[in-house]
Amino acid sequence: MVSVEYRDRTDIEFINDMPQDPRQWQVRAVCRRCNNEWMSDLENQTKPLLIPLFAGQETRLYPEAQRQIATWISLKTMVCEYDQLGQIISHHTQRRRMMAKHLPPQGNLTIWIGHYERTTWVPLWICHPFLVIPKEQLDKRSTDLATYFNSQAVTYVFGKLFVHVIQSPDKKIVADFRLPKPGGVKLRRIWPISDYSIIWPPSPMTDLEADRTSGALRALARRSAGIPNA
């Protein structure tokens, strides 16, 4: 199941015409040359680092491995924005940076990963898009509903790897937001990369922790806007 949360509705799709694993989704959003050259190279270079994470095996992620995995996740996030349920959040300058430098956006994106042992929680991919604009701009709008989106919180599950991405032009949101306990303390930040290695796997997340983590930023945004959380 994939879902995209908006302020006034939730779009949900039970996947029946694409592979159940998000790694295998085919979104026609890139040219053949990019897909067959640098994107394919990135996939092949990152695969040996990802396999232990998908399987929940013991490993150690040094800073360079964190950068490479974060780049792969960021690329997947950009491509998934062009899925039929997605929203185009990434700026064209960020996509050009990805193509030229093979690096995620700097300053307005953070990536967290955790070890997840699924039992009954269903989602494979959850996206919560939202709009962040200055108050003076908000006061000039005729509606408080978002007519476009520039921020998002995205959750993926790849095997036993739980991924949570927060992206917004408001750098304070990205830098200051703290994921809820106890699930939040089980996640490890890989972008911006740390200067120390990460011992893997950390303590496993439960279904409840995965669910609360995926919706944490949405819940905060709704409370800030005075909207009850369903």
C-alpha positions in Angstrom: 0.0 0.0 0.0 1.2 3.5 -0.8 -0.5 6.7 0.5 -0.1 10.4 0.1 -1.5 12.6 2.9 -2.9 16.1 2.2 -4.6 18.5 4.5 -8.0 17.9 3.0 -7.8 14.2 1.9 -5.7 11.1 1.8 -4.9 9.3 -1.5 -4.4 5.6 -0.9 -3.5 3.0 -3.5 -3.2 -0.7 -2.9 -0.4 -1.8 -5.4 -1.6 -4.4 -7.8 0.1 -3.4 -11.0 3.7 -3.0 -9.8 6.1 -5.0 -7.7 5.5 -5.0 -3.9 9.0 -3.9 -3.2 9.6 -0.1 -3.8 13.1 -1.0 -5.1 11.5 -2.5 -8.1 9.1 0.3 -9.0 9.5 1.7 -12.5 8.6 5.3 -12.7 9.1 6.8 -16.2 10.7 10.1 -15.1 14.3 10.0 -16.3 15.9 9.8 -19.7 17.3 6.5 -21.0 20.9 7.8 -20.9 20.7 8.8 -17.2 19.0 5.6 -16.3 21.5 3.4 -18.1 24.6 5.4 -17.1 25.2 7.3 -13.9 22.0 6.2 -12.1 22.8 2.5 -12.9 26.4 3.0 -11.7 25.1 4.6 -8.5 22.7 1.6 -8.0 25.5 -0.9 -8.5 28.0 0.9 -6.3 25.5 1.1 -3.4 24.0 -2.4 -3.7 26.7 -4.1 -1.6 26.1 -1.5 1.2 22.4 -2.0 1.1 22.1 -5.8 1.1 23.1 -6.2 4.8 20.6 -3.4 5.8 17.8 -5.0 3.8 18.5 -8.3 5.5 19.1 -7.0 8.9 22.7 -8.3 9.0 25.5 -7.0 11.1 27.7 -4.4 9.5 29.3 -1.0 10.1 28.5 2.1 8.2 31.4 4.5 7.9 30.8 8.1 6.8 31.5 7.4 3.1 29.0 4.5 3.2 26.4 6.8 4.8 26.9 9.4 2.0 26.5 6.8 -0.6 23.4 5.2 0.9 21.9 8.7 1.5 22.5 9.6 -2.2 20.7 6.4 -3.3 17.7 7.2 -1.0 17.6 10.8 -2.1 17.6 9.7 -5.8 14.7 7.3 -5.1 12.8 10.1 -3.4 13.2 12.4 -6.4 12.1 9.7 -8.8 9.1 8.7 -6.7 7.9 12.3 -6.8 6.9 11.6 -10.4 4.7 8.6 -9.4 1.0 9.0 -10.0 0.4 9.7 -6.3 3.5 11.9 -5.8 4.1 15.6 -5.7 7.1 17.3 -7.3 8.9 18.7 -4.2 12.5 18.7 -5.2 13.8 21.9 -6.9 15.4 21.6 -10.4 18.7 22.8 -8.9 18.6 19.9 -6.5 18.1 17.4 -9.3 21.0 19.0 -11.3 23.2 18.7 -8.2 22.3 15.0 -7.9 23.2 14.4 -11.6 26.4 16.4 -11.5 27.8 15.6 -8.0 25.8 12.5 -7.0 24.9 14.1 -3.7 21.6 14.8 -1.9 20.4 18.3 -1.3 22.4 20.2 1.3 20.8 22.0 4.2 17.1 21.3 3.5 17.0 17.5 3.8 17.7 14.9 6.4 17.6 11.1 6.1 17.2 8.7 9.0 17.3 4.9 8.8 16.4 2.1 11.2 16.1 -1.7 11.6 12.4 -2.7 11.3 10.9 -6.1 11.9 7.5 -6.0 10.2 4.6 -7.9 11.7 1.2 -6.4 10.7 2.0 -2.8 9.6 1.1 -2.7 5.9 2.7 0.4 4.2 5.7 0.2 1.8 5.8 3.9 1.0 4.1 6.9 2.7 4.4 10.5 1.7 3.2 13.5 3.7 3.5 16.6 1.4 2.9 20.0 3.0 3.5 23.7 2.3 5.7 26.0 4.3 5.5 29.7 3.5 6.3 32.9 5.4 3.4 34.4 7.4 3.3 37.6 5.3 2.8 35.4 2.2 0.2 33.3 4.0 -1.8 36.4 5.0 -2.1 37.4 1.3 -3.6 34.0 0.3 -7.4 33.6 -0.3 -7.3 30.0 1.2 -5.4 28.3 3.9 -5.4 25.0 1.9 -2.1 24.2 0.0 -2.4 24.7 -3.8 1.2 23.3 -4.2 3.7 21.7 -1.9 7.4 22.4 -1.2 8.0 20.1 1.8 7.5 16.4 2.6 8.1 13.6 5.0 8.6 10.3 3.2 8.8 6.8 4.7 10.0 3.7 2.8 10.4 0.1 3.9 13.0 -1.9 2.0 13.0 -5.4 3.5 14.2 -4.8 7.1 15.4 -1.2 6.4 13.2 1.6 7.5 13.9 4.9 5.9 12.5 8.3 6.9 13.2 11.5 4.8 12.3 15.1 5.8 12.7 17.8 3.2 11.7 21.5 3.4 13.0 24.9 2.3 12.5 25.8 6.0 15.9 24.7 7.3 14.8 25.1 10.9 12.2 22.4 10.4 14.7 20.1 8.9 17.4 20.8 11.6 15.3 21.0 14.7 12.5 18.4 14.3 12.9 15.4 16.6 11.3 12.1 15.9 9.1 10.7 18.7 10.4 8.2 21.3 11.0 5.4 21.5 11.1 4.8 17.8 13.0 8.0 17.1 16.0 6.9 19.3 16.3 3.7 17.3 16.9 5.6 14.0 20.3 6.6 12.8 20.9 9.8 10.8 22.9 9.3 7.6 22.3 12.7 6.0 23.9 15.1 6.8 26.5 12.4 7.3 28.1 12.1 10.7 31.8 11.9 11.4 31.6 8.6 13.1 30.7 5.0 12.0 27.3 3.4 12.8 27.1 -0.1 14.1 24.3 -2.0 12.5 21.6 -3.1 13.2 20.3 -0.9 16.1 17.4 -2.1 18.2 14.4 -3.1 16.0 11.4 -0.8 15.6 7.9 -2.1 16.3 4.9 -1.7 14.0 3.6 1.0 16.3 6.9 2.9 16.3 7.1 2.7 12.5 3.6 4.1 12.2 4.2 6.9 14.7 7.5 7.9 13.1 6.0 8.0 9.6 3.3 10.4 10.7 5.1 12.4 13.3 5.8 15.5 11.2 2.3 15.4 9.7 0.9 15.3 13.3 3.0 18.3 14.3 1.9 20.3 11.2 -1.7 19.6 11.9 -1.5 20.6 15.6 0.3 23.8 14.6 -2.5 24.6 12.1 -5.2 23.8 14.7 -6.4 20.7 12.8 -7.4 17.6 14.9 -5.3 14.6 14.1 -7.5 11.8 12.8 
